[in-house]
Structures are given as structure tokens and as C-alpha cells.
Amino acid sequence: MELEFFDCNASFGMRKLKLPGTYHTKAGLIAAMDNYGIQSALVYHAFARELSSLDGNAMLMREIAGEPRLVPVWAVMPHHTGEFPEPAKLLDEMQKDGVKAVTLFPSDQSFSVSEWSMGQLYAALED
């Protein structure tokens, strides 16, 4: 029986700093996956981490369309400032786009992961 590998923390897209193991393009990520024998991966877009979660999530969906090996992960953040959808709307959008996982970048995007800030989103994701 041959092992199948699933990467649970992959990304691609231009970054402020190019570090080892980062890929500027979807093609670069897929080539690395092929090189290491990885069949599929949960993937987020670097733009969603470094600049704008909403815009990066949209870029991700456009760029991975038609690529079944890449499973979308959305970067999420609190909705209280109006920059991000409320949890119920976010979950509807995720379901519509087939997003099965989320990630958080609180230190990159300067928000708290405490209950007072993220509690509503945590509860919605848990449900």
C-alpha cells in the first residue's frame, strides 16, 4: 500500500521576504508538491496573510480554480471593525466556495484571539 501525503499548511503568492519553502506561484507550489510526493494540500494565499485577508482569500479562489489538489483555506479575522464579514455571512460564503478550513494571523494583522474579540467566530466555526 502506497502512502498518500496531505500537506496541512501550504501557501503561495508574493511575500515581503522570500524565505526557503515559500512559493510565489501556484505552479511553484505544485512543482514542490510533486517533488516531495505530496498529493494534495490545504493552501492559503500569502496576500491574505500579509496584506488583506478578504482580498487574499478572493485571489486564492481565482488562482486555484480547477486545481483539485489544492484545498482552500481562508484567512479570517474579527468582524467588529466592519472590515470582515460577520460570522454567519462568512460561513455562508465559505460553504458556497467549498472552503473547509480557516487560519488566523493575529500577529501579522494585529488582532486579539481572545474570546472578547473572536468568540462569535469561534462559536460559529464550532457549530
N, C-alpha and C positions, 0 to 999 in steps of 0.2 A: 504494500500500500504506500503510495507516494504522499508525502506531506504537502499540504497547501498552506501557504503563508498569507496572512492578512495583516497589513500594517494599520495600526490604530491611531497613528499620529503623523500624517504626511501633509505636506503643503507645497505650493509652488507660487510663483509670482515674484516680481521685482522687490527687492528688500533694500533698506538703507545701507546695510552691510551684507556683503555676500560671505557667508560662513560655509565651512565644509558641510556637506549634506543638505544644502539648500539648492533649490532648482528654480530658475527664472521662468521656465515654461512647462506646460503640461507635458510636452514631448520629452523634455529632460527628465521629469519625474518618472514617466512611463519607461524610459530607457533604463533608468536606475532600477526600477522595479523588475524589469526583465533581467538585468544583470544579476540581481540578488535572488531571483526566483520567487518574487512576491506576486501573487495572483491578483490581489485587489487591495484597496486601501481606503480608509476614512481620510478625507482630504479637505483642508480649508485653504482659502486664498490669502497670501501674505498681505494684500491690501486691507483685508478685513482685520488683521491684527495691528498693522502699523499706521493706518490712516482712518479708515471708516468701515465699521462693521457692516452697515447697510450696503454701501457701495461694493465692498469686497465680496459680500455674500452674493450680490447680483452678478458680479464679474465671474465668480466661481460657477454659478449656474449656467451662464452663457458658455464659458470655456470648457466645461466638462460634458455639455450636452452630447449625447450619443456615445459616451465612453462608459460602458457598463462596469469597467474595473475600478472606477473612481466613485466612491460613495460620498455625497456631500455632507459636510459638517459646517454649520453656521456659527459664526462668532456672535455672541449675544452680550447684551449689557442692560442695565436698568432702564426702565421706560419713563421714569419720573420727570426727566427734563424735556420730554417730547421729541427727543432725537431718535427714539427707537419705539417700535410698536408695543402696545400693551400686551401682556402675556397671551390672552385669548386670541387676539388677532395674529400674533406671532405664530402660535401653534397652528392656526388655520393655514397660514402661508407655508409653514414647514410641511404640513401634511399634503398640501396641494403640489409642492415641489419635490416630495419624496425624501425630505431631509429626516434622517433618523437619529442624529446626534448633534449636540452643541458643544462649544468650547467657550471658555472665558479667558480674557486677557486683562485682568484688573490692574496690573502694574503698568502695562503699556497704555491703557486707556483711562487710567486714574479714576477708578470707582471702587467702592467697598463691596465685598462679597458677604457682608453681614446680613442678618435677617431683615433689618430695617430697610435695606437697600434692595436686596434680591429676593426677599421672602415670597412675594407674589409669583415671581417667575419660577422659583424652586418648586412651589406648590403646584403650579400649572404643569411643569415638566414631570413631576412625580405622578400626577394623575394620568 
